């Protein structure tokens, strides 16, 4: 994926989540074999958010890029993160945000699915 497109998508997702009153606590958390794009708190739930950004759907939707294997990596990374941050909510959730950026029309489509696992 184009890193610049991904960064723009993550920034759009962060702004979207802030408008929905999510508290962003970390971005781009990485461990070996795992990365979580955005970690946030939604009310009393710790949320791990995978963001997929595309400029078209020619090769499939952004959600189609979130494979069961990818969800497994996110789950393991989330469990590690929670085990090293004891002061966070006990309830956990994995969300996905799909963004399609259309620079020709200067539009962005943002879709958010809660609890994808």
PyMOL CGO cylinders between C-alpha atoms (Angstrom):
from pymol import cmd
from pymol.cgo import CYLINDER

trace = [
    CYLINDER, 0.00, 0.00, 0.00, 1.06, 3.55, -0.62, 0.3, 1, 1, 1, 1, 1, 1,
    CYLINDER, 1.06, 3.55, -0.62, 2.33, 4.78, 2.76, 0.3, 1, 1, 1, 1, 1, 1,
    CYLINDER, 2.33, 4.78, 2.76, 1.18, 8.34, 2.10, 0.3, 1, 1, 1, 1, 1, 1,
    CYLINDER, 1.18, 8.34, 2.10, -2.36, 7.15, 1.29, 0.3, 1, 1, 1, 1, 1, 1,
    CYLINDER, -2.36, 7.15, 1.29, -2.34, 5.03, 4.44, 0.3, 1, 1, 1, 1, 1, 1,
    CYLINDER, -2.34, 5.03, 4.44, -1.23, 7.97, 6.58, 0.3, 1, 1, 1, 1, 1, 1,
    CYLINDER, -1.23, 7.97, 6.58, -3.96, 10.19, 5.12, 0.3, 1, 1, 1, 1, 1, 1,
    CYLINDER, -3.96, 10.19, 5.12, -6.50, 7.44, 5.82, 0.3, 1, 1, 1, 1, 1, 1,
    CYLINDER, -6.50, 7.44, 5.82, -5.35, 7.04, 9.42, 0.3, 1, 1, 1, 1, 1, 1,
    CYLINDER, -5.35, 7.04, 9.42, -5.59, 10.80, 9.95, 0.3, 1, 1, 1, 1, 1, 1,
    CYLINDER, -5.59, 10.80, 9.95, -9.12, 10.82, 8.51, 0.3, 1, 1, 1, 1, 1, 1,
    CYLINDER, -9.12, 10.82, 8.51, -10.06, 7.86, 10.73, 0.3, 1, 1, 1, 1, 1, 1,
    CYLINDER, -10.06, 7.86, 10.73, -8.62, 9.59, 13.81, 0.3, 1, 1, 1, 1, 1, 1,
    CYLINDER, -8.62, 9.59, 13.81, -10.65, 12.74, 13.12, 0.3, 1, 1, 1, 1, 1, 1,
    CYLINDER, -10.65, 12.74, 13.12, -13.76, 10.65, 12.48, 0.3, 1, 1, 1, 1, 1, 1,
    CYLINDER, -13.76, 10.65, 12.48, -13.33, 8.81, 15.80, 0.3, 1, 1, 1, 1, 1, 1,
    CYLINDER, -13.33, 8.81, 15.80, -12.73, 12.02, 17.73, 0.3, 1, 1, 1, 1, 1, 1,
    CYLINDER, -12.73, 12.02, 17.73, -16.01, 13.40, 16.35, 0.3, 1, 1, 1, 1, 1, 1,
    CYLINDER, -16.01, 13.40, 16.35, -17.68, 10.24, 17.69, 0.3, 1, 1, 1, 1, 1, 1,
    CYLINDER, -17.68, 10.24, 17.69, -16.17, 11.05, 21.12, 0.3, 1, 1, 1, 1, 1, 1,
    CYLINDER, -16.17, 11.05, 21.12, -13.56, 8.28, 21.10, 0.3, 1, 1, 1, 1, 1, 1,
    CYLINDER, -13.56, 8.28, 21.10, -10.47, 9.07, 23.16, 0.3, 1, 1, 1, 1, 1, 1,
    CYLINDER, -10.47, 9.07, 23.16, -7.40, 8.27, 21.04, 0.3, 1, 1, 1, 1, 1, 1,
    CYLINDER, -7.40, 8.27, 21.04, -4.63, 6.87, 23.25, 0.3, 1, 1, 1, 1, 1, 1,
    CYLINDER, -4.63, 6.87, 23.25, -2.10, 5.56, 20.72, 0.3, 1, 1, 1, 1, 1, 1,
    CYLINDER, -2.10, 5.56, 20.72, -1.46, 5.28, 16.99, 0.3, 1, 1, 1, 1, 1, 1,
    CYLINDER, -1.46, 5.28, 16.99, 0.67, 2.77, 15.05, 0.3, 1, 1, 1, 1, 1, 1,
    CYLINDER, 0.67, 2.77, 15.05, 1.47, 0.48, 17.98, 0.3, 1, 1, 1, 1, 1, 1,
    CYLINDER, 1.47, 0.48, 17.98, 3.87, -2.22, 16.78, 0.3, 1, 1, 1, 1, 1, 1,
    CYLINDER, 3.87, -2.22, 16.78, 5.30, -5.46, 18.08, 0.3, 1, 1, 1, 1, 1, 1,
    CYLINDER, 5.30, -5.46, 18.08, 6.92, -8.31, 16.17, 0.3, 1, 1, 1, 1, 1, 1,
    CYLINDER, 6.92, -8.31, 16.17, 4.30, -9.73, 13.77, 0.3, 1, 1, 1, 1, 1, 1,
    CYLINDER, 4.30, -9.73, 13.77, 1.66, -7.19, 14.73, 0.3, 1, 1, 1, 1, 1, 1,
    CYLINDER, 1.66, -7.19, 14.73, 0.52, -3.62, 14.38, 0.3, 1, 1, 1, 1, 1, 1,
    CYLINDER, 0.52, -3.62, 14.38, -2.55, -1.75, 15.49, 0.3, 1, 1, 1, 1, 1, 1,
    CYLINDER, -2.55, -1.75, 15.49, -3.35, 1.44, 13.61, 0.3, 1, 1, 1, 1, 1, 1,
    CYLINDER, -3.35, 1.44, 13.61, -5.36, 3.21, 16.32, 0.3, 1, 1, 1, 1, 1, 1,
    CYLINDER, -5.36, 3.21, 16.32, -6.02, 2.38, 19.97, 0.3, 1, 1, 1, 1, 1, 1,
    CYLINDER, -6.02, 2.38, 19.97, -8.86, 4.29, 21.56, 0.3, 1, 1, 1, 1, 1, 1,
    CYLINDER, -8.86, 4.29, 21.56, -11.40, 4.26, 24.35, 0.3, 1, 1, 1, 1, 1, 1,
    CYLINDER, -11.40, 4.26, 24.35, -15.11, 4.32, 23.50, 0.3, 1, 1, 1, 1, 1, 1,
    CYLINDER, -15.11, 4.32, 23.50, -17.06, 4.92, 26.70, 0.3, 1, 1, 1, 1, 1, 1,
    CYLINDER, -17.06, 4.92, 26.70, -15.82, 2.02, 28.89, 0.3, 1, 1, 1, 1, 1, 1,
    CYLINDER, -15.82, 2.02, 28.89, -14.36, -0.13, 26.12, 0.3, 1, 1, 1, 1, 1, 1,
    CYLINDER, -14.36, -0.13, 26.12, -10.77, -0.35, 24.90, 0.3, 1, 1, 1, 1, 1, 1,
    CYLINDER, -10.77, -0.35, 24.90, -10.95, -0.41, 21.10, 0.3, 1, 1, 1, 1, 1, 1,
    CYLINDER, -10.95, -0.41, 21.10, -8.28, -1.57, 18.65, 0.3, 1, 1, 1, 1, 1, 1,
    CYLINDER, -8.28, -1.57, 18.65, -8.95, -0.15, 15.20, 0.3, 1, 1, 1, 1, 1, 1,
    CYLINDER, -8.95, -0.15, 15.20, -7.67, -1.42, 11.86, 0.3, 1, 1, 1, 1, 1, 1,
    CYLINDER, -7.67, -1.42, 11.86, -7.77, 1.23, 9.13, 0.3, 1, 1, 1, 1, 1, 1,
    CYLINDER, -7.77, 1.23, 9.13, -7.72, 0.29, 5.45, 0.3, 1, 1, 1, 1, 1, 1,
    CYLINDER, -7.72, 0.29, 5.45, -7.53, 3.03, 2.83, 0.3, 1, 1, 1, 1, 1, 1,
    CYLINDER, -7.53, 3.03, 2.83, -7.94, 2.70, -0.91, 0.3, 1, 1, 1, 1, 1, 1,
    CYLINDER, -7.94, 2.70, -0.91, -8.19, 5.13, -3.81, 0.3, 1, 1, 1, 1, 1, 1,
    CYLINDER, -8.19, 5.13, -3.81, -10.63, 2.84, -5.65, 0.3, 1, 1, 1, 1, 1, 1,
    CYLINDER, -10.63, 2.84, -5.65, -12.38, -0.52, -5.30, 0.3, 1, 1, 1, 1, 1, 1,
    CYLINDER, -12.38, -0.52, -5.30, -10.91, -1.97, -8.51, 0.3, 1, 1, 1, 1, 1, 1,
    CYLINDER, -10.91, -1.97, -8.51, -9.02, -4.58, -6.48, 0.3, 1, 1, 1, 1, 1, 1,
    CYLINDER, -9.02, -4.58, -6.48, -11.72, -5.00, -3.84, 0.3, 1, 1, 1, 1, 1, 1,
    CYLINDER, -11.72, -5.00, -3.84, -13.05, -2.99, -0.94, 0.3, 1, 1, 1, 1, 1, 1,
    CYLINDER, -13.05, -2.99, -0.94, -10.87, -1.93, 1.98, 0.3, 1, 1, 1, 1, 1, 1,
    CYLINDER, -10.87, -1.93, 1.98, -12.77, -4.35, 4.25, 0.3, 1, 1, 1, 1, 1, 1,
    CYLINDER, -12.77, -4.35, 4.25, -11.88, -7.27, 1.97, 0.3, 1, 1, 1, 1, 1, 1,
    CYLINDER, -11.88, -7.27, 1.97, -8.21, -6.62, 2.81, 0.3, 1, 1, 1, 1, 1, 1,
    CYLINDER, -8.21, -6.62, 2.81, -8.86, -7.47, 6.47, 0.3, 1, 1, 1, 1, 1, 1,
    CYLINDER, -8.86, -7.47, 6.47, -8.34, -11.22, 6.36, 0.3, 1, 1, 1, 1, 1, 1,
    CYLINDER, -8.34, -11.22, 6.36, -8.89, -13.72, 9.19, 0.3, 1, 1, 1, 1, 1, 1,
    CYLINDER, -8.89, -13.72, 9.19, -5.08, -13.93, 9.46, 0.3, 1, 1, 1, 1, 1, 1,
    CYLINDER, -5.08, -13.93, 9.46, -4.89, -10.14, 9.87, 0.3, 1, 1, 1, 1, 1, 1,
    CYLINDER, -4.89, -10.14, 9.87, -7.61, -10.23, 12.55, 0.3, 1, 1, 1, 1, 1, 1,
    CYLINDER, -7.61, -10.23, 12.55, -5.60, -12.94, 14.35, 0.3, 1, 1, 1, 1, 1, 1,
    CYLINDER, -5.60, -12.94, 14.35, -2.49, -10.71, 14.36, 0.3, 1, 1, 1, 1, 1, 1,
    CYLINDER, -2.49, -10.71, 14.36, -4.54, -7.77, 15.62, 0.3, 1, 1, 1, 1, 1, 1,
    CYLINDER, -4.54, -7.77, 15.62, -6.07, -9.92, 18.38, 0.3, 1, 1, 1, 1, 1, 1,
    CYLINDER, -6.07, -9.92, 18.38, -2.68, -11.14, 19.58, 0.3, 1, 1, 1, 1, 1, 1,
    CYLINDER, -2.68, -11.14, 19.58, -1.24, -7.62, 19.47, 0.3, 1, 1, 1, 1, 1, 1,
    CYLINDER, -1.24, -7.62, 19.47, -4.27, -6.28, 21.36, 0.3, 1, 1, 1, 1, 1, 1,
    CYLINDER, -4.27, -6.28, 21.36, -3.89, -8.94, 24.05, 0.3, 1, 1, 1, 1, 1, 1,
    CYLINDER, -3.89, -8.94, 24.05, -0.22, -8.04, 24.45, 0.3, 1, 1, 1, 1, 1, 1,
    CYLINDER, -0.22, -8.04, 24.45, -1.04, -4.32, 24.62, 0.3, 1, 1, 1, 1, 1, 1,
    CYLINDER, -1.04, -4.32, 24.62, -3.71, -4.91, 27.27, 0.3, 1, 1, 1, 1, 1, 1,
    CYLINDER, -3.71, -4.91, 27.27, -1.35, -7.09, 29.34, 0.3, 1, 1, 1, 1, 1, 1,
    CYLINDER, -1.35, -7.09, 29.34, 1.22, -4.26, 29.45, 0.3, 1, 1, 1, 1, 1, 1,
    CYLINDER, 1.22, -4.26, 29.45, -1.28, -1.44, 30.16, 0.3, 1, 1, 1, 1, 1, 1,
    CYLINDER, -1.28, -1.44, 30.16, -3.24, -2.43, 33.28, 0.3, 1, 1, 1, 1, 1, 1,
    CYLINDER, -3.24, -2.43, 33.28, -4.89, 0.95, 33.81, 0.3, 1, 1, 1, 1, 1, 1,
    CYLINDER, -4.89, 0.95, 33.81, -7.18, 0.63, 30.77, 0.3, 1, 1, 1, 1, 1, 1,
    CYLINDER, -7.18, 0.63, 30.77, -10.78, -0.61, 30.52, 0.3, 1, 1, 1, 1, 1, 1,
    CYLINDER, -10.78, -0.61, 30.52, -11.35, -4.36, 30.81, 0.3, 1, 1, 1, 1, 1, 1,
    CYLINDER, -11.35, -4.36, 30.81, -13.81, -4.54, 27.91, 0.3, 1, 1, 1, 1, 1, 1,
    CYLINDER, -13.81, -4.54, 27.91, -12.03, -5.01, 24.58, 0.3, 1, 1, 1, 1, 1, 1,
    CYLINDER, -12.03, -5.01, 24.58, -13.22, -4.67, 21.00, 0.3, 1, 1, 1, 1, 1, 1,
    CYLINDER, -13.22, -4.67, 21.00, -11.70, -4.73, 17.52, 0.3, 1, 1, 1, 1, 1, 1,
    CYLINDER, -11.70, -4.73, 17.52, -13.16, -2.33, 14.95, 0.3, 1, 1, 1, 1, 1, 1,
    CYLINDER, -13.16, -2.33, 14.95, -12.40, -1.71, 11.30, 0.3, 1, 1, 1, 1, 1, 1,
    CYLINDER, -12.40, -1.71, 11.30, -12.58, 1.53, 9.38, 0.3, 1, 1, 1, 1, 1, 1,
    CYLINDER, -12.58, 1.53, 9.38, -12.61, 1.50, 5.57, 0.3, 1, 1, 1, 1, 1, 1,
    CYLINDER, -12.61, 1.50, 5.57, -11.78, 4.68, 3.71, 0.3, 1, 1, 1, 1, 1, 1,
    CYLINDER, -11.78, 4.68, 3.71, -12.02, 5.30, -0.01, 0.3, 1, 1, 1, 1, 1, 1,
    CYLINDER, -12.02, 5.30, -0.01, -10.33, 8.51, -1.11, 0.3, 1, 1, 1, 1, 1, 1,
    CYLINDER, -10.33, 8.51, -1.11, -11.34, 9.94, -4.47, 0.3, 1, 1, 1, 1, 1, 1,
    CYLINDER, -11.34, 9.94, -4.47, -8.95, 12.80, -5.24, 0.3, 1, 1, 1, 1, 1, 1,
    CYLINDER, -8.95, 12.80, -5.24, -10.62, 13.62, -8.58, 0.3, 1, 1, 1, 1, 1, 1,
    CYLINDER, -10.62, 13.62, -8.58, -13.93, 14.40, -6.87, 0.3, 1, 1, 1, 1, 1, 1,
    CYLINDER, -13.93, 14.40, -6.87, -12.30, 15.56, -3.61, 0.3, 1, 1, 1, 1, 1, 1,
    CYLINDER, -12.30, 15.56, -3.61, -14.45, 13.13, -1.62, 0.3, 1, 1, 1, 1, 1, 1,
    CYLINDER, -14.45, 13.13, -1.62, -13.84, 10.54, 1.06, 0.3, 1, 1, 1, 1, 1, 1,
    CYLINDER, -13.84, 10.54, 1.06, -16.09, 7.66, 2.03, 0.3, 1, 1, 1, 1, 1, 1,
    CYLINDER, -16.09, 7.66, 2.03, -15.64, 6.42, 5.59, 0.3, 1, 1, 1, 1, 1, 1,
    CYLINDER, -15.64, 6.42, 5.59, -17.28, 3.23, 6.87, 0.3, 1, 1, 1, 1, 1, 1,
    CYLINDER, -17.28, 3.23, 6.87, -16.90, 1.97, 10.44, 0.3, 1, 1, 1, 1, 1, 1,
    CYLINDER, -16.90, 1.97, 10.44, -17.71, -1.55, 11.59, 0.3, 1, 1, 1, 1, 1, 1,
    CYLINDER, -17.71, -1.55, 11.59, -17.57, -2.24, 15.32, 0.3, 1, 1, 1, 1, 1, 1,
    CYLINDER, -17.57, -2.24, 15.32, -16.54, -5.60, 16.75, 0.3, 1, 1, 1, 1, 1, 1,
    CYLINDER, -16.54, -5.60, 16.75, -15.22, -7.34, 13.63, 0.3, 1, 1, 1, 1, 1, 1,
    CYLINDER, -15.22, -7.34, 13.63, -13.81, -10.41, 15.40, 0.3, 1, 1, 1, 1, 1, 1,
]
cmd.load_cgo(trace, "trace")
